[in-house]
Amino acid sequence: MRRALGVAALTLVAACAPSADGARVARSTLVVGIDVSGSFEGKGNYESSVDFAANYLYGHLHGLGGLNQPTAVFVGSLGGEKPGEAKSFQPIHTFQNMTVPQIAAYLRKEYPSRDALTDFNPFFDRVGTLVKRQNLVLTPLNIVMLTDGIPDTKSARNDSLSKYKHINLSGLEYLSKNTTVRIL
């Protein structure tokens, strides 16, 4: 009886021990937003941003050149036909077995550049909601926005910064100890 208990306890301890290679992967989340407004395409930036996004996603998914491999990836659009319009995100599984040209073709099909507005606030709200729903709170959060950086919001007459004063990042607060927002 004692021998059986000893073997059971030893088996339990061995099963709970960390793996020998110690290759734990730190969780991190990457969210990519692509500007699909007509003004962004009109400047000739849409096509190159989709090509860049395809290479960026492929590089991160495969850890090329020592890039961090995120455990969660979501791709969505910045913009809409109406102010405050919400759009869906595509998850990591969509892009995992694709090549760079396949990712670019998929992004062009899924996020065509025909929306009228660039609206950052609904995008940030959607990211906050997504992180909470997917239980990704407290993991490092990297948000990459491919845009000209000019929101389609009302601006005061003599204040060139007034468009940017209305950008609301409060939906991203307290989601992670490390939140990075990049505009490329």
VMD Tcl script that draws the C-alpha trace (Angstrom):
set ca {
  {0.00 0.00 0.00}
  {2.77 2.42 0.95}
  {4.66 1.52 -2.15}
  {1.61 2.26 -4.34}
  {1.14 5.64 -2.64}
  {4.82 6.44 -3.09}
  {4.68 5.60 -6.80}
  {1.48 7.66 -7.21}
  {3.04 10.64 -5.43}
  {6.21 10.39 -7.51}
  {4.16 10.19 -10.71}
  {2.14 13.23 -9.68}
  {5.27 15.26 -8.92}
  {6.87 14.27 -12.23}
  {3.72 15.16 -14.17}
  {3.54 18.62 -12.60}
  {7.23 19.44 -13.10}
  {8.16 21.87 -15.89}
  {9.45 20.39 -19.13}
  {13.15 19.68 -19.45}
  {13.73 22.05 -22.36}
  {12.13 24.96 -20.48}
  {10.84 26.44 -23.73}
  {7.90 28.39 -22.38}
  {6.62 30.94 -24.83}
  {5.61 34.28 -23.40}
  {2.15 35.34 -24.46}
  {1.80 38.49 -26.53}
  {-0.90 39.99 -28.71}
  {-0.45 41.74 -32.05}
  {-3.30 43.77 -33.54}
  {-2.89 45.25 -37.02}
  {-5.25 47.93 -38.34}
  {-5.27 48.87 -42.02}
  {-6.64 52.23 -43.18}
  {-9.27 51.51 -45.83}
  {-10.44 55.07 -46.36}
  {-10.58 56.60 -49.80}
  {-8.21 59.38 -48.79}
  {-5.50 56.86 -47.88}
  {-5.88 55.09 -51.23}
  {-6.00 58.41 -53.07}
  {-2.49 59.18 -51.83}
  {-1.26 55.86 -53.21}
  {-0.57 54.38 -49.78}
  {-3.14 51.59 -49.60}
  {-1.41 49.11 -51.92}
  {2.00 49.50 -50.31}
  {0.48 49.27 -46.82}
  {-1.21 45.95 -47.69}
  {2.08 44.60 -49.06}
  {3.87 45.76 -45.91}
  {1.18 44.24 -43.67}
  {1.49 40.89 -45.46}
  {5.27 40.84 -44.96}
  {4.94 42.10 -41.37}
  {2.40 39.42 -40.46}
  {4.35 36.64 -42.16}
  {7.58 37.71 -40.49}
  {6.03 37.78 -37.03}
  {4.06 34.56 -37.45}
  {7.24 32.69 -38.43}
  {9.68 34.54 -36.16}
  {11.87 35.62 -39.07}
  {15.04 37.47 -38.14}
  {14.39 36.99 -34.44}
  {11.01 38.78 -34.52}
  {8.72 38.10 -31.58}
  {6.13 35.44 -32.42}
  {2.83 36.62 -30.94}
  {0.49 34.05 -29.47}
  {-2.54 36.01 -30.67}
  {-2.85 38.04 -33.89}
  {-5.84 40.01 -35.08}
  {-6.18 42.08 -38.25}
  {-8.90 44.66 -38.80}
  {-9.62 47.87 -40.62}
  {-9.57 51.51 -39.64}
  {-12.53 53.27 -41.09}
  {-16.07 52.84 -42.20}
  {-18.91 54.34 -44.19}
  {-20.40 56.00 -41.11}
  {-18.74 57.45 -38.00}
  {-18.44 54.83 -35.25}
  {-19.01 51.88 -37.58}
  {-17.53 48.68 -36.14}
  {-15.76 46.06 -38.25}
  {-14.67 42.52 -37.47}
  {-11.15 41.22 -36.86}
  {-9.50 38.23 -38.53}
  {-7.67 35.91 -36.08}
  {-4.21 34.34 -36.25}
  {-5.58 31.07 -37.68}
  {-6.56 32.83 -40.89}
  {-2.95 33.67 -41.75}
  {-0.88 30.82 -40.26}
  {-0.54 28.62 -43.35}
  {-0.41 31.39 -45.96}
  {2.49 32.79 -47.96}
  {3.15 36.53 -48.22}
  {1.31 36.87 -51.59}
  {-1.64 34.88 -50.22}
  {-1.84 37.11 -47.14}
  {-1.72 40.24 -49.34}
  {-4.46 38.89 -51.62}
  {-6.60 37.99 -48.63}
  {-6.18 41.44 -47.06}
  {-7.13 43.14 -50.34}
  {-10.23 40.96 -50.65}
  {-11.29 41.26 -47.01}
  {-10.41 44.94 -46.51}
  {-10.93 46.76 -49.82}
  {-10.16 50.45 -49.83}
  {-13.62 51.88 -50.34}
  {-14.71 53.21 -46.98}
  {-15.28 56.91 -46.60}
  {-13.87 57.59 -43.13}
  {-10.77 57.04 -41.04}
  {-12.03 56.73 -37.50}
  {-9.57 55.63 -34.81}
  {-11.94 55.60 -31.83}
  {-14.13 52.64 -32.92}
  {-10.94 50.71 -33.73}
  {-9.50 51.31 -30.26}
  {-12.84 50.40 -28.66}
  {-12.98 47.16 -30.69}
  {-9.41 46.29 -29.69}
  {-10.28 46.79 -26.01}
  {-13.40 44.65 -26.29}
  {-11.53 41.96 -28.22}
  {-8.72 41.74 -25.67}
  {-11.24 41.35 -22.85}
  {-13.37 38.76 -24.69}
  {-10.36 36.66 -25.69}
  {-9.01 36.77 -22.11}
  {-5.78 38.44 -23.24}
  {-5.74 40.99 -20.43}
  {-2.25 41.59 -18.97}
  {-0.41 40.11 -21.98}
  {1.79 42.58 -23.86}
  {-0.36 44.34 -26.45}
  {1.16 45.67 -29.69}
  {-1.13 47.68 -31.94}
  {0.16 48.55 -35.40}
  {-1.86 50.98 -37.50}
  {-1.07 51.36 -41.20}
  {-2.51 54.79 -41.96}
  {-1.67 58.32 -43.00}
  {-2.52 59.29 -39.42}
  {-5.17 61.80 -40.37}
  {-8.52 61.04 -38.72}
  {-11.75 62.14 -40.36}
  {-13.08 64.11 -37.41}
  {-14.25 67.67 -37.03}
  {-11.53 70.23 -36.54}
  {-11.63 73.72 -35.14}
  {-10.83 76.54 -37.50}
  {-7.50 77.77 -36.17}
  {-6.36 74.63 -34.39}
  {-4.44 72.14 -36.51}
  {-4.30 69.66 -33.61}
  {-8.03 69.61 -32.88}
  {-8.57 66.44 -34.98}
  {-6.18 64.58 -32.72}
  {-7.66 65.88 -29.46}
  {-10.74 63.72 -30.05}
  {-8.82 60.44 -30.24}
  {-9.84 58.35 -27.25}
  {-7.45 55.65 -25.99}
  {-9.30 55.05 -22.72}
  {-10.58 51.66 -23.98}
  {-6.99 50.42 -23.93}
  {-6.23 51.51 -20.37}
  {-5.52 48.81 -17.80}
  {-5.54 46.02 -20.41}
  {-1.83 45.34 -20.17}
  {1.29 46.45 -18.35}
  {2.84 46.95 -21.78}
  {0.66 48.52 -24.48}
  {2.32 49.89 -27.60}
  {0.53 51.80 -30.37}
  {2.51 52.32 -33.57}
  {1.44 54.33 -36.59}
  {3.28 53.24 -39.71}
}
mol new
graphics top color blue
foreach p $ca { graphics top sphere $p radius 0.5 }
foreach p [lrange $ca 0 end-1] q [lrange $ca 1 end] { graphics top cylinder $p $q radius 0.2 }
display resetview
